[in-house]
Every structure is written in structure tokens, then in C-alpha cells.
Amino acid sequence: MADYLASFSLENIDPSWVRHVDLEGLSQESINRFGLGVAGYRITAPFKLVTPDGPEVKKYQVAIDIAVSMATSSADWDFHPSTRKANVLSLYGNINQNLGNLILKVYAPETIDRMVAVKILFKKPVWHDSHTNFTRWTADMKYTPTTKIFK
């Protein structure tokens, strides 16, 4: 498909072009569909939909609160993986890996398995030793969208 669309590698296109698409011209049905599944937010879904029930909930309550703020915020270009701002990465670290590790810490294994079975999670997270920024997140780090995708 890529060869049909362009005579050059599509990887050479800066993904931030998507920020300039006029969403106002889309049908309400299309906008609603985008709102259900904006890229970069799937890993946050457990924190919006399922109450943490693992043994370390109290220990990581601040990180859970930050994850909830990410999950419940308006879709934001600065959070979207194609246009994610460097300041978001420097503040939270790798969001997918940190939230995956947090899920492993604060949800019971059977709850994680259930979330995978019902597709709240794409797959069971795998622990990554190098992504433990969530252990140092503080209450003042709650996510606030700055460049909303949908007005």
C-alpha cells in the first residue's frame, strides 16, 4: 500500500502533519469513533475502567492518581505518540512502559488476565527494569492536556 501511495518511504514524513487535519470537516460518527480510541491512550484504559485491586495499591496511590489523570483527560496532541512532546517524556518517562509496570504492581494477576480477555489491555504487560519513573511521580504531576485534539 505504501508503494502505491508514494514513490518515497512514508517513514520520511513527519507525523506531526496529522495535527493540521481539519477535524471539523469530519462527520460526528467519525469524531465519536476517534474519541473512543485515540492512539496512545489504550494503556491508560485500566485506570479509567477498573479499580486497582493488587497488594501494592496504597504504596503506589500517587502513581495511580497520575495514571487516572492521563486516562480521563481530553485527548491531547502532546500525549499522542506521533506528536508527543519531549517535556511529557522527560516528566513521566516512557508512558507505555511505566504504565505497564504500574499495572503489574497495582492489579491482581487475575484482574490483569480478565482485562486482557475483555480487551481493556491488548496484552499482559511485561516488567521492564529500566522504566520505574512511576515510583517517583508526585501529586503535582497530574496530567493536564495543553493541546486538545477535539475542541
C-alpha positions in Angstrom: 0.0 0.0 0.0 2.8 2.4 0.9 4.4 1.8 -2.6 1.1 2.7 -4.2 0.7 5.9 -2.1 4.2 7.4 -2.6 7.4 6.9 -4.6 9.4 7.5 -1.4 9.5 5.9 2.1 6.5 7.1 4.1 8.8 7.0 7.2 10.3 10.2 5.9 7.1 12.1 6.6 6.9 14.0 9.8 3.9 12.5 11.7 3.0 15.9 13.1 1.2 16.6 9.8 -1.8 15.0 11.4 -2.2 18.0 13.7 -3.2 20.1 10.7 -6.1 17.9 9.6 -9.4 19.8 9.9 -11.4 17.6 12.2 -14.4 19.9 12.0 -15.0 18.6 8.5 -15.4 15.0 9.7 -18.8 13.5 10.4 -20.0 13.3 14.0 -19.8 9.5 13.7 -16.1 9.7 12.7 -15.3 12.1 15.5 -17.1 9.8 18.0 -15.0 6.8 16.7 -11.8 8.7 17.1 -12.8 9.7 20.6 -13.2 6.1 21.5 -9.7 5.1 20.5 -7.2 7.8 20.2 -3.7 6.3 19.8 -1.6 6.4 22.9 -4.5 6.1 25.4 -5.2 2.3 25.4 -2.5 1.6 28.1 -4.3 4.2 30.3 -7.7 2.4 30.0 -7.4 0.1 33.0 -7.0 3.2 35.3 -10.3 4.6 33.9 -12.3 1.4 33.9 -11.0 -1.0 36.6 -10.3 -0.2 40.2 -6.8 -1.4 41.2 -7.0 -4.4 43.5 -3.4 -5.6 44.0 -1.5 -5.7 47.2 0.6 -2.6 46.5 -2.3 -0.1 45.8 -1.5 2.1 48.8 2.2 2.2 48.1 1.6 3.5 44.5 -1.6 5.6 45.1 0.1 8.8 43.8 1.2 7.0 40.6 -2.4 5.6 40.2 -3.8 9.1 40.6 -1.4 10.3 37.8 -2.4 7.4 35.6 -6.1 8.2 36.2 -5.4 11.8 35.2 -3.9 10.6 31.9 -6.8 8.2 31.3 -9.5 10.7 32.0 -8.0 13.8 30.3 -9.2 15.1 27.0 -7.3 13.6 24.1 -4.2 15.8 23.6 -1.7 16.2 20.8 1.2 16.5 23.3 0.3 13.0 24.7 -0.4 11.3 21.3 2.5 9.0 20.4 3.1 10.5 17.0 3.2 14.1 18.3 4.2 13.5 21.9 6.2 16.4 23.3 9.7 15.9 24.8 8.6 17.6 28.1 5.9 14.8 28.5 8.6 12.2 28.1 11.0 13.9 30.4 8.4 14.3 33.1 6.8 10.8 33.0 9.4 8.7 31.2 8.2 6.1 28.6 4.5 6.2 29.3 3.6 2.8 27.9 6.4 1.0 29.8 5.8 2.9 33.1 2.1 2.3 33.0 2.7 -1.3 32.1 4.9 -1.7 35.1 2.4 0.1 37.3 -0.4 -2.2 36.1 1.8 -5.2 37.2 2.2 -3.6 40.7 -1.3 -2.5 41.4 -3.6 -5.0 39.8 -4.1 -8.7 40.9 -2.8 -11.1 38.2 -6.3 -12.5 37.7 -7.6 -8.9 37.1 -4.9 -8.3 34.5 -5.8 -11.6 32.8 -9.5 -10.5 32.8 -8.6 -7.1 31.3 -6.7 -8.9 28.5 -9.6 -11.3 27.9 -12.1 -8.4 27.5 -9.6 -6.3 25.5 -9.1 -3.5 28.0 -5.5 -4.4 27.6 -4.0 -5.5 24.3 -1.7 -8.0 26.1 -0.3 -8.6 29.6 2.4 -6.1 30.4 6.0 -7.3 30.8 8.1 -5.9 33.5 10.9 -3.6 32.4 13.5 -2.7 35.0 14.5 0.5 33.2 11.0 2.0 33.4 10.3 2.8 37.0 9.8 6.5 36.8 6.2 5.9 38.1 7.8 5.2 41.6 8.9 8.8 41.7 5.8 10.6 40.3 4.4 13.2 42.7 0.9 14.6 43.3 1.7 17.8 41.4 2.4 15.7 38.2 -1.2 15.1 37.3 -1.7 15.2 33.6 -3.4 18.3 32.1 -3.9 18.5 28.4 -2.4 21.5 26.7 -3.2 21.0 23.0 -6.6 19.2 22.8 -7.3 17.1 19.7 -11.0 17.6 19.9 -12.3 21.1 20.7 
